[in-house]
Amino acid sequence: MGASGKKLPGHGARRKAFSPAPSIKDSIHGPRPHPVALRVGQRFWPRAGDRRRGFVLTRVAGTHAHGRREDGDPKPARYAVSRLLAVDAEGRGRHFAFTGFAPGRRYRTLARVVAVRGAVATLIVPEWHPGHPVRLPAGLLRGAGEGDWVDVAADLGAAAPAKLQLDVLGVAATAPRAGTLPEITSTSLDDGGRGARDDGPGGVVFELAGGDLETAAPVVGGRRELYALDRLRLRAGARVYLAEPGAGEIARYLELISVRSLPHGVTLVCAAEPRALDAPVPCDLRRRMGASRAVWWEAA
C-alpha cells in the first residue's frame, strides 16, 4: 500500500500557498456585514445551486445587476438586485454571501473622521468595514475635523488598513443618507477597542445568538468550547465576556484555557463555570452567532 498523500504536490506536506488568502475578518473586528447597496467591484458567492461559482459585479442597472464569473467562464451572468441584497435574521446574505471587493482597484467612497489625537487621525470607512478603525496622519485630512464625513479613494478589496492606500479627497459636501452605507459599529472612537484595558490579561466579547450558554457550549470534560469566526490571538487566562441574547448588559465571563486554530476561525477552550463581573457593562443587542468584538470599557 502506498504512502498517504503520495500523489499530492509535495507528498501532502503543508505549504503556505495552500493557506487561505489574508482577509479582513482575520482581525478581532469580525467579517464585513452584507452590503446595503450594490456597486461595481463587489464580489458574491451563491449559497445554493449545483454549480456555485463566485462572481464580481460589472454593472448595476435598475432591478438587475450583471457580473463576471471568477472562474473565467465568459457566459454573461445576470442577477436580481433584490436577491443579492436579501438578508436573513442575522444580517447575512440569504441567497448570496458577500465576500468583499475585487482587490487592486481604486474605489470612491465616504469615510468618517471619528477621532483626531495630535498628529494621528482615526477614520471609519463603512464600505470597507464599519467597525475597523483606519489611522493616517492628521495632516492628510485636508481641513476635515473630528465628526466630519470625507470623500476618499481607497482599495476596498484590501485585507488590512495599511493596504487600503487611503487618500482623503476633501470634506464631503453632504453626509450620506440613511441606509446608503453600512451603519458604523465601532465601539471606541480611538481604535475600536483594540487597545482598551480590562482587569484581566486580555479579553474579548463573544456573542451568543439564539440560545443560552448551555446550548452554545455545554460542559464536556470540565470545559466549555466556543467556536469563534475570527482568528483571535489570546493567551491563557484571558477573559471571554459573554454577550447573551435578550440581555442589554454583559454580566459574566469565562476564563480562557487555550485557543485551538481551525481552517476558518478558532475554538476557545474555556473553564466550565462563568464568573460574575463586579459591575455589569451596558451592551447593545446586536448578536451574530460565533462573532466576537473588542473589549470597549476601561475596567470590568
C-alpha positions as CSV (number, residue, x, y, z in Angstrom):
1,M,0.0,0.0,0.0
2,G,1.4,3.4,-0.9
3,A,2.0,6.2,1.5
4,S,-0.8,8.6,2.3
5,G,-0.8,11.7,0.1
6,K,2.0,10.5,-2.2
7,K,0.1,11.8,-5.3
8,L,-0.4,15.2,-3.8
9,P,2.1,18.1,-4.5
10,G,5.0,17.8,-2.1
11,H,3.6,14.4,-1.0
12,G,0.9,16.1,1.0
13,A,3.2,18.3,3.0
14,R,1.8,21.6,4.2
15,R,2.6,24.6,2.0
16,K,1.9,28.3,2.6
17,A,0.5,28.5,-0.9
18,F,-2.4,26.3,0.1
19,S,-3.4,28.5,3.0
20,P,-6.4,30.8,2.7
21,A,-5.6,34.3,1.5
22,P,-5.5,37.0,4.2
23,S,-8.9,38.5,4.9
24,I,-10.2,41.5,6.9
25,K,-12.3,39.0,9.0
26,D,-9.0,37.6,10.4
27,S,-8.9,40.6,12.8
28,I,-10.8,40.9,16.1
29,H,-13.4,43.2,14.4
30,G,-15.1,40.3,12.6
31,P,-16.3,39.9,9.0
32,R,-17.9,42.6,6.9
33,P,-21.7,43.0,7.0
34,H,-23.8,42.3,3.9
35,P,-23.9,45.5,1.7
36,V,-26.9,47.7,1.8
37,A,-26.4,48.9,-1.8
38,L,-24.8,47.3,-4.9
39,R,-21.9,48.7,-6.8
40,V,-19.4,47.6,-9.4
41,G,-16.5,45.6,-7.9
42,Q,-18.4,43.8,-5.2
43,R,-17.9,40.0,-5.0
44,F,-20.5,37.4,-4.1
45,W,-20.8,33.7,-3.7
46,P,-24.1,31.8,-4.3
47,R,-25.4,29.9,-1.3
48,A,-27.3,27.4,-3.3
49,G,-27.1,25.6,-6.6
50,D,-25.4,22.6,-8.2
51,R,-22.6,24.6,-9.6
52,R,-21.8,27.5,-7.3
53,R,-19.2,30.0,-8.6
54,G,-18.1,33.3,-7.3
55,F,-18.7,36.4,-9.4
56,V,-17.8,40.1,-9.5
57,L,-20.4,42.8,-10.3
58,T,-19.6,44.7,-13.5
59,R,-22.8,46.7,-13.9
60,V,-25.8,47.6,-11.9
61,A,-28.9,48.8,-13.7
62,G,-32.4,49.1,-12.3
63,T,-33.7,45.9,-10.9
64,H,-30.8,43.7,-12.1
65,A,-27.0,43.5,-11.9
66,H,-24.6,41.9,-14.2
67,G,-21.5,40.1,-13.2
68,R,-18.4,38.3,-14.4
69,R,-17.7,34.8,-13.0
70,E,-14.4,34.4,-11.3
71,D,-13.7,31.0,-12.8
72,G,-13.2,32.5,-16.2
73,D,-16.5,31.4,-17.8
74,P,-17.3,34.1,-20.4
75,K,-21.0,33.4,-20.3
76,P,-22.9,36.6,-19.2
77,A,-24.3,36.4,-15.7
78,R,-27.4,38.4,-14.6
79,Y,-28.8,38.6,-11.1
80,A,-31.8,40.2,-9.4
81,V,-30.9,43.1,-7.1
82,S,-33.5,42.1,-4.6
83,R,-31.9,38.6,-4.2
84,L,-28.4,40.0,-4.0
85,L,-29.4,42.3,-1.1
86,A,-31.7,40.0,0.7
87,V,-30.5,39.1,4.3
88,D,-31.6,36.6,6.9
89,A,-32.4,37.3,10.6
90,E,-28.7,37.5,11.5
91,G,-27.9,40.0,8.7
92,R,-26.1,37.6,6.4
93,G,-26.9,37.3,2.7
94,R,-29.9,35.0,2.3
95,H,-29.2,33.9,-1.3
96,F,-25.6,35.2,-1.8
97,A,-22.7,35.6,0.6
98,F,-20.8,38.9,0.2
99,T,-17.1,38.2,0.0
100,G,-15.7,41.7,-0.3
101,F,-14.5,43.9,-3.1
102,A,-12.2,43.0,-6.0
103,P,-8.7,44.0,-4.9
104,G,-6.3,46.1,-6.8
105,R,-8.8,48.8,-7.8
106,R,-9.4,52.4,-6.5
107,Y,-12.9,53.0,-5.3
108,R,-14.5,56.3,-4.4
109,T,-16.5,56.2,-1.2
110,L,-17.1,58.1,2.1
111,A,-15.4,57.8,5.4
112,R,-16.0,59.5,8.8
113,V,-13.3,61.0,11.0
114,V,-14.1,59.6,14.4
115,A,-11.0,60.9,16.3
116,V,-8.1,63.2,16.0
117,R,-5.4,62.8,18.6
118,G,-2.4,65.0,18.0
119,A,-0.8,64.0,14.7
120,V,-2.9,60.9,14.2
121,A,-6.5,60.7,12.8
122,T,-8.8,57.7,13.1
123,L,-11.4,57.1,10.3
124,I,-14.1,54.5,9.7
125,V,-14.6,53.5,6.1
126,P,-18.1,51.8,6.3
127,E,-18.0,50.2,2.9
128,W,-14.6,48.6,3.8
129,H,-15.6,47.7,7.3
130,P,-18.0,49.6,9.6
131,G,-16.2,48.6,12.8
132,H,-12.5,48.6,11.9
133,P,-10.5,51.8,12.6
134,V,-8.1,53.2,10.0
135,R,-5.4,55.5,11.1
136,L,-3.5,58.1,9.0
137,P,-1.6,61.3,9.6
138,A,-3.9,64.1,10.6
139,G,-2.2,66.4,8.2
140,L,-3.8,64.5,5.3
141,L,-7.4,65.3,6.3
142,R,-7.5,68.4,4.0
143,G,-9.2,70.6,6.6
144,A,-11.6,68.0,7.9
145,G,-12.2,67.7,11.7
146,E,-13.5,65.1,14.1
147,G,-17.0,64.0,13.2
148,D,-16.8,65.1,9.6
149,W,-17.5,62.9,6.6
150,V,-14.8,63.0,3.9
151,D,-14.6,61.8,0.3
152,V,-11.9,59.2,-0.1
153,A,-10.3,56.9,-2.6
154,A,-9.2,53.5,-1.4
155,D,-8.6,49.9,-2.4
156,L,-11.7,48.4,-0.7
157,G,-10.5,44.9,-1.5
158,A,-7.6,45.3,0.9
159,A,-7.2,42.8,3.8
160,A,-5.7,45.3,6.2
161,P,-5.8,49.1,6.9
162,A,-2.2,49.6,5.7
163,K,-3.1,48.2,2.3
164,L,-6.1,50.5,1.8
165,Q,-3.9,53.2,0.3
166,L,-6.4,55.7,1.6
167,D,-6.4,59.2,0.0
168,V,-8.6,61.9,1.5
169,L,-10.0,64.0,-1.3
170,G,-11.8,66.6,0.8
171,V,-14.7,67.2,3.1
172,A,-17.9,65.7,1.8
173,A,-20.5,68.1,0.5
174,T,-23.3,66.3,2.4
175,A,-23.5,63.4,4.9
176,P,-24.6,60.1,3.4
177,R,-28.4,59.4,3.5
178,A,-29.6,56.8,6.0
179,G,-29.4,53.3,4.5
180,T,-26.9,54.1,1.8
181,L,-23.9,52.9,3.8
182,P,-23.5,50.2,6.5
183,E,-24.1,51.5,10.0
184,I,-20.8,52.3,11.8
185,T,-20.4,49.8,14.6
186,S,-17.0,50.8,16.1
187,T,-17.4,50.9,19.9
188,S,-14.4,53.1,20.5
189,L,-13.7,56.4,18.7
190,D,-10.0,55.9,19.1
191,D,-9.2,52.4,17.9
192,G,-12.3,50.2,18.0
193,G,-11.3,48.8,21.5
194,R,-8.1,47.2,20.3
195,G,-6.1,49.0,23.0
196,A,-8.7,49.1,25.7
197,R,-7.6,47.7,29.1
198,D,-9.6,45.5,31.4
199,D,-8.6,43.9,34.7
200,G,-7.5,40.6,33.2
201,P,-4.7,39.6,30.9
202,G,-6.6,40.5,27.7
203,G,-10.1,39.7,26.7
204,V,-12.7,39.6,24.0
205,V,-16.5,39.9,23.9
206,F,-18.1,36.7,22.5
207,E,-21.7,37.0,21.2
208,L,-24.3,34.3,21.9
209,A,-27.2,34.4,19.4
210,G,-30.4,32.3,19.5
211,G,-29.5,30.3,22.6
212,D,-28.0,30.4,26.1
213,L,-24.6,29.4,27.2
214,E,-25.6,25.8,27.9
215,T,-26.9,25.4,24.4
216,A,-23.9,27.1,22.7
217,A,-21.2,25.4,24.8
218,P,-22.3,22.6,27.1
219,V,-19.8,21.4,29.7
220,V,-17.7,18.5,28.3
221,G,-14.8,17.1,30.4
222,G,-15.0,20.0,32.8
223,R,-14.6,22.6,30.0
224,R,-16.6,24.6,27.5
225,E,-15.7,25.1,23.9
226,L,-16.9,28.2,21.9
227,Y,-16.4,28.4,18.2
228,A,-15.4,31.9,17.0
229,L,-15.5,33.0,13.4
230,D,-12.5,35.3,13.9
231,R,-8.9,34.2,14.2
232,L,-8.4,35.6,17.7
233,R,-5.0,35.9,19.3
234,L,-5.5,35.5,23.0
235,R,-3.4,33.9,25.7
236,A,-4.4,31.6,28.6
237,G,-6.1,33.5,31.4
238,A,-7.8,36.0,29.1
239,R,-11.5,36.7,29.7
240,V,-14.2,35.7,27.2
241,Y,-17.0,38.2,28.1
242,L,-20.5,36.8,27.2
243,A,-22.9,39.0,25.3
244,E,-26.0,36.9,25.8
245,P,-29.3,37.0,23.9
246,G,-32.0,39.2,25.3
247,A,-29.6,40.9,27.8
248,G,-28.8,44.6,27.5
249,E,-25.6,44.2,29.5
250,I,-22.6,41.9,30.0
251,A,-22.6,40.4,33.4
252,R,-20.3,37.4,33.3
253,Y,-17.3,35.9,31.6
254,L,-15.4,32.6,31.1
255,E,-11.7,32.2,31.8
256,L,-9.8,31.1,28.7
257,I,-7.7,28.0,28.9
258,S,-6.4,27.7,25.4
259,V,-7.1,28.6,21.7
260,R,-7.2,25.9,19.0
261,S,-6.8,27.2,15.4
262,L,-9.2,25.9,12.7
263,P,-9.2,26.4,9.0
264,H,-11.9,29.0,9.4
265,G,-11.9,30.6,12.9
266,V,-10.8,29.2,16.3
267,T,-12.1,27.2,19.2
268,L,-12.0,28.9,22.6
269,V,-11.4,26.3,25.3
270,C,-12.7,27.8,28.5
271,A,-13.3,26.9,32.1
272,A,-16.7,25.4,32.8
273,E,-18.1,27.9,35.3
274,P,-18.8,31.5,34.3
275,R,-17.7,34.2,36.7
276,A,-19.7,37.4,37.5
277,L,-18.4,40.9,36.9
278,D,-18.2,43.3,39.8
279,A,-20.4,45.7,37.8
280,P,-22.4,44.8,34.6
281,V,-21.3,46.6,31.4
282,P,-24.0,48.0,29.1
283,C,-24.1,46.3,25.7
284,D,-26.3,46.8,22.6
285,L,-28.5,43.9,21.4
286,R,-26.7,43.2,18.0
287,R,-26.0,39.4,18.0
288,R,-24.3,37.2,15.4
289,M,-23.6,33.6,16.4
290,G,-19.9,33.0,16.7
291,A,-18.9,36.6,16.2
292,S,-16.6,38.5,18.6
293,R,-15.9,42.1,19.4
294,A,-13.2,44.1,21.0
295,V,-13.4,45.0,24.7
296,W,-14.5,48.6,24.8
297,W,-14.6,49.5,28.5
298,E,-11.6,50.6,30.6
299,A,-12.3,48.3,33.6
300,A,-14.7,45.5,34.3
